[in-house]
Amino acid sequence: MIINRKEHYQFLEDELRAQTEQFGQKLATNATYLREVKGELFAAQYVKFEDGEMILKFSNRYSVPRKGEYLYCFTVPKELRNPHNWGKMTYGDLIKNKGNFSEVVCIWQTPIKDNPDFCLSGFRGVDTDFANCIVGGEGMILLLGPNKPPYEYIANLQTIVRLNHNIKIDPLLDCEATNSPFEPYLLDSKIDVSNFLLTQLSLSDSIILQGPPGTGKTFQIAELCRRLCEQGHSVLVTALTNRALMEVASKDSMHELLHNGRIHKTKLTVDEAKEIPDLLNIKQISATPGHIILSTFYITSSEATNIVFTPPFDVVIMDEASQALLGMFAAVVLLGKKCIYVGDQNQLSPVISINEDKIARRNYSVYIDGLTTICNIANIPAYRLTETYRLPCRAAAFTGIFYNNTLKSKADTIIKLKFPDIIDEISAFLNPNGGPALLKTDLSLGDKKPAAALALSTIIVSSLLCVKEKLGIAVLSSYVETAKALQRAIYQTIGNHGNLLIDTVTRSHDRYSYLCYP
């Protein structure tokens, strides 16, 4: 298949239009209807910040944010803080009157024992600038609603695709894609992986590191960062999510660099600053020898649009590469003299607003699944980690089917996979050797709230937590409607548990044992 800039630009234009139309419907919706009927707009009272979390008070008369939900939190003038004053105003009207704002994510909810009409919710991801504006304003009313799509990110990629031409960019954006099998060189613990990768990077402008689940991708990124900084290189680490960047910064090999003030992050939030106190906030991306910058795709893509000639960074490491659009790979090439792409094309691909039918008709998948395309079109050395430290043997064997049976388990053999205290009917669902279990239930066509699956998931989760309260569990669904129904069913039965994640597949991370629904 021929990849060309005209079609690539059109894909980005169609995606931008789809995002605009979807969010435009939200903006045009009556604010009161969005709050009282749809349960997508919330008014809350600011309580305080505690341990980096913003705590808000909600009325139980209306819907409250679901755990794991990302929202746009903003202040409005005093006359609009009372929903009774909204009248015929739309959500867009409220946004136009916003003051300070921040994206936030709900991480817990709890009832108020002496006041059952209200509940408290905790939020993370609060921008430090927003936090500074509301601290001291206890009792202030804040509004929370649907978060705007990443318009700027798509627009940045359009600029790169349309305007940038050089010998490094052209092979990515003007070429022919093949379906040749992906055959990476296999790596195991018999060698010093990070030293090997740095040697290969010295021989090539770019390399690909594929990491199946639990093989230590983040560990290797941190090791590479440490060694590159010791050599005096400037390093940029970019990923789709802030969580991925924080995981890199939290690795042991980064401690000395943090202590010496050599790791910086854009858009540092209150909870991130609490989690890693030595992590420095940076307003603008700039390459400094011996220093590391952590920044998301959205911010780095903007910086890439300003690059004309020489890349500013010695090395750019792209984490979560499977979730990067093809245009983002071009952005990375513009920013780094050397590039390392870390990801796994068998895991999550980018979330797109364009419907699947249009993607198939226009052959847009080549522009969406950037990592797969890079593997098919570019003569880039590729390597695969083959030892998983998370999955036990049976789980590694099943997962290894997707990697030509090259995945081997190095997990702790004393991991408790048996739960003898659970009744036999529930214990039968869990294989004592780990790995998957398929449970079939009745499912009517189009039903995204299947009663049997909801009841079964509630029983399994409650049984496990009764035996081991601190067990990490994720209950995942492909659909938002199903995730909301699961939250209602499970939380109403067992209450709030900080180590329980109930969300959609696209919003989750592969850090938990999980139950997955169609």
C-alpha positions as CSV (number, residue, x, y, z in Angstrom):
1,M,0.0,0.0,0.0
2,I,1.3,3.5,-0.9
3,I,1.5,5.9,2.0
4,N,1.3,9.6,0.9
5,R,0.9,12.9,2.6
6,K,-2.4,13.8,0.9
7,E,-4.2,10.8,2.2
8,H,-2.5,11.1,5.6
9,Y,-3.6,14.7,5.9
10,Q,-7.1,13.8,4.9
11,F,-7.2,11.1,7.6
12,L,-6.2,13.7,10.2
13,E,-8.8,16.1,8.8
14,D,-11.5,13.5,9.1
15,E,-10.5,12.6,12.6
16,L,-10.5,16.3,13.6
17,R,-13.9,16.7,12.1
18,A,-15.2,13.6,13.9
19,Q,-13.9,14.8,17.2
20,T,-15.3,18.3,16.6
21,E,-18.8,16.9,15.8
22,Q,-18.9,14.6,18.8
23,F,-17.8,17.2,21.3
24,G,-19.9,19.9,19.5
25,Q,-23.0,17.9,20.4
26,K,-22.0,18.0,24.1
27,L,-21.3,21.8,23.9
28,A,-24.7,22.4,22.3
29,T,-26.6,20.4,24.9
30,N,-28.6,22.2,27.5
31,A,-26.5,22.3,30.7
32,T,-29.3,21.4,33.1
33,Y,-30.3,18.4,30.9
34,L,-26.6,17.3,30.8
35,R,-26.5,17.4,34.6
36,E,-29.9,16.1,35.7
37,V,-30.7,13.6,32.9
38,K,-27.5,12.5,31.3
39,G,-25.4,12.7,34.4
40,E,-22.4,14.1,32.5
41,L,-22.1,17.6,34.1
42,F,-21.5,18.0,37.8
43,A,-21.5,20.8,40.4
44,A,-19.3,20.2,43.4
45,Q,-18.1,22.1,46.5
46,Y,-14.3,22.3,47.0
47,V,-13.3,20.9,50.3
48,K,-9.5,20.7,50.4
49,F,-6.3,19.2,49.0
50,E,-4.9,16.3,50.9
51,D,-1.9,14.1,49.9
52,G,-1.9,15.7,46.5
53,E,-5.6,14.9,45.9
54,M,-8.4,17.4,45.4
55,I,-11.4,16.5,47.5
56,L,-14.9,17.6,46.4
57,K,-18.3,17.3,47.9
58,F,-21.3,16.2,45.7
59,S,-25.0,16.0,46.3
60,N,-26.4,12.5,46.0
61,R,-29.6,13.9,44.4
62,Y,-27.8,13.9,41.1
63,S,-25.2,11.6,39.4
64,V,-21.7,11.8,40.7
65,P,-18.5,11.1,38.6
66,R,-17.6,7.5,38.1
67,K,-14.3,6.3,39.4
68,G,-11.7,6.5,36.7
69,E,-13.6,9.2,34.8
70,Y,-11.6,12.0,33.2
71,L,-13.3,15.4,33.4
72,Y,-12.8,19.0,32.6
73,C,-12.9,21.0,35.9
74,F,-13.4,24.7,35.9
75,T,-14.5,27.8,37.8
76,V,-17.3,30.1,36.7
77,P,-18.5,33.5,37.8
78,K,-20.4,33.6,41.1
79,E,-23.9,33.9,39.4
80,L,-23.3,30.6,37.5
81,R,-22.2,28.5,40.4
82,N,-25.9,27.8,41.3
83,P,-27.3,25.4,38.6
84,H,-30.8,27.0,39.1
85,N,-29.4,30.1,37.4
86,W,-28.4,28.3,34.2
87,G,-31.8,28.5,32.5
88,K,-31.4,27.7,28.8
89,M,-27.6,27.9,28.9
90,T,-25.7,25.1,27.1
91,Y,-22.5,23.4,28.3
92,G,-20.7,25.5,25.7
93,D,-22.1,28.6,27.3
94,L,-20.7,27.6,30.6
95,I,-17.3,26.8,29.0
96,K,-17.2,30.3,27.5
97,N,-17.6,31.8,31.0
98,K,-15.0,29.6,32.5
99,G,-12.2,31.0,34.7
100,N,-9.4,28.6,35.8
101,F,-9.5,25.1,34.6
102,S,-7.7,21.7,34.7
103,E,-8.3,18.1,33.5
104,V,-8.9,15.8,36.5
105,V,-9.6,12.2,37.1
106,C,-11.9,10.7,39.8
107,I,-10.0,8.1,41.9
108,W,-12.3,7.4,44.8
109,Q,-15.7,8.0,46.3
110,T,-17.0,7.6,49.8
111,P,-20.3,8.5,51.6
112,I,-20.5,11.0,54.4
113,K,-21.6,9.0,57.4
114,D,-23.4,11.8,59.3
115,N,-24.9,13.3,56.1
116,P,-26.2,10.7,53.7
117,D,-27.4,13.3,51.2
118,F,-23.8,14.0,50.2
119,C,-20.7,12.1,49.3
120,L,-17.0,13.0,48.9
121,S,-14.8,12.2,45.8
122,G,-11.1,12.4,45.4
123,F,-9.4,13.7,42.2
124,R,-5.9,13.5,40.8
125,G,-4.2,15.1,37.8
126,V,-4.9,18.7,39.0
127,D,-2.6,21.2,37.4
128,T,-0.5,23.0,39.9
129,D,-1.6,26.4,38.5
130,F,-5.2,25.5,39.0
131,A,-4.6,24.2,42.5
132,N,-2.8,27.5,43.5
133,C,-5.9,29.4,42.3
134,I,-8.4,27.5,44.4
135,V,-6.4,26.7,47.6
136,G,-7.9,28.7,50.4
137,G,-11.3,28.8,48.7
138,E,-13.0,26.2,50.7
139,G,-16.7,26.0,49.9
140,M,-16.1,27.3,46.3
141,I,-18.4,25.7,43.7
142,L,-16.6,24.0,40.8
143,L,-18.1,22.5,37.6
144,L,-17.0,19.3,36.1
145,G,-18.0,18.1,32.6
146,P,-17.0,16.3,29.5
147,N,-13.3,16.7,28.6
148,K,-12.5,18.3,25.3
149,P,-10.8,16.1,22.6
150,P,-7.1,16.5,21.8
151,Y,-7.7,19.0,18.9
152,E,-4.3,20.5,19.2
153,Y,-2.6,17.2,19.0
154,I,-4.2,16.3,15.7
155,A,-3.7,19.8,14.3
156,N,0.0,19.6,15.2
157,L,0.4,16.3,13.3
158,Q,-1.4,17.9,10.3
159,T,1.2,20.7,10.3
160,I,4.1,18.1,10.4
161,V,2.6,16.0,7.6
162,R,1.9,19.0,5.4
163,L,5.0,21.0,5.8
164,N,8.0,19.0,7.0
165,H,10.3,17.5,4.4
166,N,13.8,16.0,5.0
167,I,15.7,12.8,4.4
168,K,14.6,11.4,7.8
169,I,10.9,12.3,7.6
170,D,10.2,11.4,3.9
171,P,10.8,7.7,4.4
172,L,8.0,7.6,7.0
173,L,5.5,9.8,5.2
174,D,6.1,9.1,1.5
175,C,6.7,5.3,1.0
176,E,5.1,1.9,0.4
177,A,4.0,-0.3,3.2
178,T,4.3,-4.1,3.0
179,N,2.8,-6.8,5.1
180,S,6.1,-8.6,5.7
181,P,6.3,-10.5,9.0
182,F,7.7,-8.7,12.0
183,E,10.8,-10.7,13.1
184,P,12.6,-8.9,15.9
185,Y,15.9,-10.0,17.4
186,L,15.1,-11.8,20.7
187,L,16.6,-10.4,24.0
188,D,16.8,-12.2,27.4
189,S,18.6,-11.6,30.7
190,K,21.7,-13.4,29.6
191,I,22.9,-10.1,28.2
192,D,23.0,-6.6,29.5
193,V,19.9,-5.4,27.6
194,S,20.3,-1.7,28.0
195,N,24.0,-1.7,27.1
196,F,23.2,-3.8,24.0
197,L,20.5,-1.4,22.9
198,L,22.8,1.6,23.3
199,T,25.4,-0.2,21.2
200,Q,22.8,-0.8,18.5
201,L,21.6,2.8,18.7
202,S,25.2,4.0,18.0
203,L,24.9,2.1,14.7
204,S,21.5,3.3,13.7
205,D,19.4,6.5,13.9
206,S,16.4,4.5,15.3
207,I,15.6,1.2,17.0
208,I,12.4,-0.5,18.0
209,L,12.0,-2.3,21.3
210,Q,8.9,-4.6,21.6
211,G,7.9,-5.5,25.1
212,P,5.2,-8.0,25.7
213,P,3.3,-7.7,29.0
214,G,5.5,-7.7,32.1
215,T,8.8,-7.9,30.3
216,G,10.2,-4.7,31.9
217,K,9.8,-2.0,29.2
218,T,9.7,0.8,31.7
219,F,12.7,-0.6,33.6
220,Q,14.7,-0.6,30.4
221,I,13.6,2.9,29.5
222,A,14.8,4.1,32.9
223,E,18.1,2.3,32.5
224,L,18.6,3.8,29.1
225,C,17.9,7.3,30.4
226,R,20.4,6.9,33.3
227,R,23.2,5.7,31.0
228,L,22.5,8.3,28.4
229,C,22.5,11.1,31.0
230,E,25.8,9.8,32.5
231,Q,27.2,10.2,29.0
232,G,26.1,13.8,28.9
233,H,23.3,13.4,26.4
234,S,20.0,15.3,26.4
235,V,17.0,13.0,26.6
236,L,13.3,13.4,25.9
237,V,10.9,10.7,27.0
238,T,7.4,11.1,25.5
239,A,4.3,8.9,26.0
240,L,0.6,9.2,25.5
241,T,-0.2,9.3,29.2
242,N,1.3,11.1,32.2
243,R,1.0,7.9,34.1
244,A,3.6,6.2,31.9
245,L,6.0,9.1,32.3
246,M,5.6,8.9,36.1
247,E,6.4,5.2,36.1
248,V,9.6,5.9,34.3
249,A,10.5,8.6,36.8
250,S,9.7,6.3,39.8
251,K,12.2,3.6,38.8
252,D,15.2,3.0,41.2
253,S,17.8,3.9,38.5
254,M,16.3,7.4,38.3
255,H,16.7,8.3,42.0
256,E,20.2,9.8,41.8
257,L,19.2,11.9,38.7
258,L,16.1,13.1,40.6
259,H,18.2,14.0,43.6
260,N,20.5,16.0,41.4
261,G,17.7,18.0,39.8
262,R,18.2,16.5,36.3
263,I,14.7,15.2,35.6
264,H,11.9,17.6,34.5
265,K,8.3,17.1,33.6
266,T,5.8,19.3,31.7
267,K,2.4,19.9,33.2
268,L,3.4,18.6,36.6
269,T,0.3,18.0,38.7
270,V,-0.2,18.3,42.4
271,D,-0.3,14.6,43.1
272,E,2.7,14.0,40.8
273,A,4.7,16.5,42.8
274,K,3.6,14.7,46.0
275,E,4.5,11.3,44.6
276,I,8.0,12.3,43.4
277,P,9.0,15.5,45.3
278,D,12.3,15.9,43.4
279,L,10.7,15.9,40.0
280,L,11.0,19.4,38.6
281,N,8.2,21.3,36.8
282,I,9.1,22.7,33.4
283,K,7.0,25.1,31.4
284,Q,8.7,24.7,28.0
285,I,10.6,21.8,26.4
286,S,14.4,22.5,26.1
287,A,17.3,20.2,25.5
288,T,20.0,20.3,28.2
289,P,23.0,18.0,28.2
290,G,22.7,15.4,31.0
291,H,19.1,16.2,31.7
292,I,15.8,14.3,31.0
293,I,12.5,15.9,29.9
294,L,9.3,13.9,30.4
295,S,6.4,15.1,28.2
296,T,3.2,13.7,26.6
297,F,2.6,13.3,22.9
298,Y,0.3,16.3,23.0
299,I,3.0,18.7,24.2
300,T,5.9,17.2,22.2
301,S,3.9,17.3,19.0
302,S,3.5,21.0,19.4
303,E,7.2,21.5,20.0
304,A,8.0,19.4,16.8
305,T,6.0,21.8,14.6
306,N,8.7,24.5,15.5
307,I,11.6,22.4,14.3
308,V,13.0,23.3,10.9
309,F,16.5,21.8,10.7
310,T,18.5,20.1,13.5
311,P,16.7,18.0,16.1
312,P,17.3,19.6,19.5
313,F,17.6,16.3,21.6
314,D,20.4,13.8,21.3
315,V,17.9,11.0,22.0
316,V,14.1,10.8,22.1
317,I,12.5,7.7,23.7
318,M,8.9,7.1,22.7
319,D,7.0,5.0,25.3
320,E,3.5,3.6,24.6
321,A,4.5,3.5,20.9
322,S,1.5,1.2,20.0
323,Q,-0.8,4.1,20.9
324,A,1.0,6.7,18.6
325,L,-0.4,7.7,15.3
326,L,2.0,7.5,12.3
327,G,2.3,11.3,12.3
328,M,3.6,11.2,15.9
329,F,6.6,9.1,14.8
330,A,7.5,11.9,12.4
331,A,7.3,14.3,15.3
332,V,9.7,12.2,17.3
333,V,12.2,12.1,14.3
334,L,12.0,15.9,14.1
335,L,12.9,16.2,17.8
336,G,15.7,13.6,18.2
337,K,19.0,12.9,16.5
338,K,18.5,9.3,17.7
339,C,15.1,7.7,18.4
340,I,14.0,4.6,20.4
341,Y,10.4,3.4,20.0
342,V,9.2,1.2,22.9
343,G,5.9,-0.5,22.7
344,D,4.0,-3.6,21.5
345,Q,1.8,-3.6,18.4
346,N,-0.2,-6.5,20.0
347,Q,-1.4,-4.2,22.8
348,L,-3.6,-1.1,22.7
349,S,-3.8,0.9,19.5
350,P,-4.7,4.6,19.3
351,V,-8.3,5.6,20.2
352,I,-10.0,7.1,17.1
353,S,-13.3,8.9,16.7
354,I,-13.8,8.0,13.0
355,N,-16.2,5.1,12.7
356,E,-14.7,1.7,11.7
357,D,-16.6,1.5,8.4
358,K,-14.9,4.7,7.2
359,I,-11.5,3.5,8.4
360,A,-11.9,0.3,6.3
361,R,-13.2,2.1,3.2
362,R,-10.4,4.7,3.2
363,N,-7.6,2.3,4.3
364,Y,-6.8,4.6,7.2
365,S,-5.4,1.9,9.5
366,V,-1.9,2.5,8.1
367,Y,-2.0,6.0,9.5
368,I,-3.7,5.0,12.8
369,D,-1.5,2.0,13.9
370,G,1.8,3.9,13.6
371,L,4.0,1.3,15.2
372,T,2.7,-1.5,13.0
373,T,3.3,0.7,9.9
374,I,6.8,1.7,11.1
375,C,7.6,-2.0,11.4
376,N,6.4,-2.6,7.9
377,I,7.9,0.3,6.0
378,A,11.1,1.3,7.7
379,N,14.4,-0.4,7.7
380,I,14.7,0.0,11.5
381,P,16.4,-2.7,13.7
382,A,13.9,-4.3,16.0
383,Y,14.2,-6.2,19.2
384,R,11.9,-8.1,21.5
385,L,12.1,-8.7,25.3
386,T,11.2,-12.4,25.9
387,E,11.1,-12.8,29.7
388,T,8.0,-11.7,31.7
389,Y,8.3,-11.0,35.4
390,R,4.6,-10.5,35.9
391,L,2.9,-13.5,34.2
392,P,3.2,-17.0,35.7
393,C,4.0,-19.9,33.5
394,R,0.4,-20.7,32.3
395,A,-0.4,-17.0,31.6
396,A,3.0,-16.6,29.8
397,A,2.2,-19.6,27.6
398,F,-1.2,-18.3,26.5
399,T,0.1,-14.8,26.0
400,G,3.2,-16.1,24.2
401,I,0.9,-17.4,21.4
402,F,0.9,-13.9,20.0
403,Y,4.7,-13.8,20.1
404,N,5.5,-17.0,18.2
405,N,5.8,-18.8,21.6
406,T,8.9,-16.9,22.6
407,L,7.6,-15.5,25.9
408,K,9.0,-17.2,29.0
409,S,8.0,-16.6,32.6
410,K,10.4,-15.3,35.2
411,A,7.7,-14.5,37.7
412,D,8.0,-15.3,41.4
413,T,7.0,-19.0,41.8
414,I,5.5,-18.3,45.3
415,I,2.8,-16.0,43.9
416,K,-0.5,-17.0,45.5
417,L,-2.8,-18.2,42.8
418,K,-5.1,-20.3,44.9
419,F,-7.8,-19.0,47.2
420,P,-8.9,-22.0,49.3
421,D,-11.2,-19.8,51.5
422,I,-13.5,-19.0,48.5
423,I,-16.4,-21.3,48.0
424,D,-15.9,-24.0,45.5
425,E,-18.4,-22.6,43.0
426,I,-16.3,-19.4,42.7
427,S,-12.8,-21.0,43.1
428,A,-13.6,-23.2,40.1
429,F,-13.5,-20.0,37.9
430,L,-9.8,-19.3,38.8
431,N,-7.1,-21.6,37.5
432,P,-4.6,-22.3,40.3
433,N,-1.7,-22.0,37.8
434,G,-2.8,-18.5,36.6
435,G,-3.7,-17.5,33.1
436,P,-7.0,-16.9,31.4
437,A,-10.4,-18.4,32.1
438,L,-13.4,-18.1,29.8
439,L,-16.8,-17.8,31.4
440,K,-19.8,-17.8,29.0
441,T,-23.1,-16.1,30.0
442,D,-26.3,-15.2,28.2
443,L,-26.0,-12.1,26.1
444,S,-28.7,-10.6,24.0
445,L,-27.7,-8.9,20.8
446,G,-26.8,-5.2,21.5
447,D,-27.1,-5.6,25.2
448,K,-24.3,-3.6,26.9
449,K,-25.6,-4.2,30.4
450,P,-25.9,-8.0,30.6
451,A,-27.5,-8.9,33.9
452,A,-25.8,-12.3,34.2
453,A,-22.3,-10.9,33.6
454,L,-22.9,-8.1,36.0
455,A,-24.1,-10.4,38.7
456,L,-21.2,-12.9,38.1
457,S,-18.6,-10.2,38.2
458,T,-20.0,-8.8,41.4
459,I,-19.9,-12.2,43.1
460,I,-16.3,-12.9,41.9
461,V,-14.9,-9.6,42.9
462,S,-16.6,-9.5,46.3
463,S,-15.5,-13.1,47.1
464,L,-11.9,-12.3,46.2
465,L,-11.8,-9.1,48.3
466,C,-13.4,-10.8,51.3
467,V,-10.4,-13.3,51.3
468,K,-7.7,-10.8,50.4
469,E,-8.7,-7.2,50.9
470,K,-5.6,-5.7,49.3
471,L,-5.8,-7.8,46.1
472,G,-5.4,-5.7,43.0
473,I,-8.3,-6.3,40.6
474,A,-9.4,-4.6,37.4
475,V,-12.8,-5.2,35.8
476,L,-12.6,-4.0,32.2
477,S,-15.1,-3.6,29.4
478,S,-14.9,-2.4,25.8
479,Y,-17.9,-0.1,26.3
480,V,-18.5,2.9,28.6
481,E,-22.1,1.8,29.2
482,T,-21.0,-1.6,30.5
483,A,-18.3,-0.1,32.7
484,K,-20.8,2.3,34.3
485,A,-23.2,-0.7,34.9
486,L,-20.4,-2.7,36.4
487,Q,-19.4,0.2,38.7
488,R,-23.0,0.5,40.0
489,A,-23.4,-3.2,40.6
490,I,-20.0,-3.8,42.3
491,Y,-19.7,-0.5,44.3
492,Q,-23.2,-0.8,45.6
493,T,-22.4,-4.3,46.9
494,I,-18.9,-3.9,48.3
495,G,-18.3,-0.1,48.5
496,N,-15.2,1.7,47.5
497,H,-11.8,-0.1,47.3
498,G,-8.7,1.9,46.3
499,N,-7.1,-1.2,44.7
500,L,-10.2,-2.0,42.5
501,L,-10.3,-0.6,39.0
502,I,-13.6,-0.7,37.0
503,D,-13.2,1.0,33.6
504,T,-13.0,0.6,29.9
505,V,-10.1,-1.2,28.3
506,T,-8.8,1.9,26.6
507,R,-8.5,3.8,29.9
508,S,-6.9,1.0,31.9
509,H,-3.2,0.0,32.2
510,D,-2.0,-3.5,32.2
511,R,-0.9,-3.4,35.9
512,Y,-3.6,-5.7,37.3
513,S,-5.0,-9.2,37.2
514,Y,-8.3,-8.7,35.4
515,L,-11.7,-9.9,34.4
516,C,-12.6,-8.8,30.8
517,Y,-16.0,-8.5,29.2
518,P,-17.0,-8.3,25.5
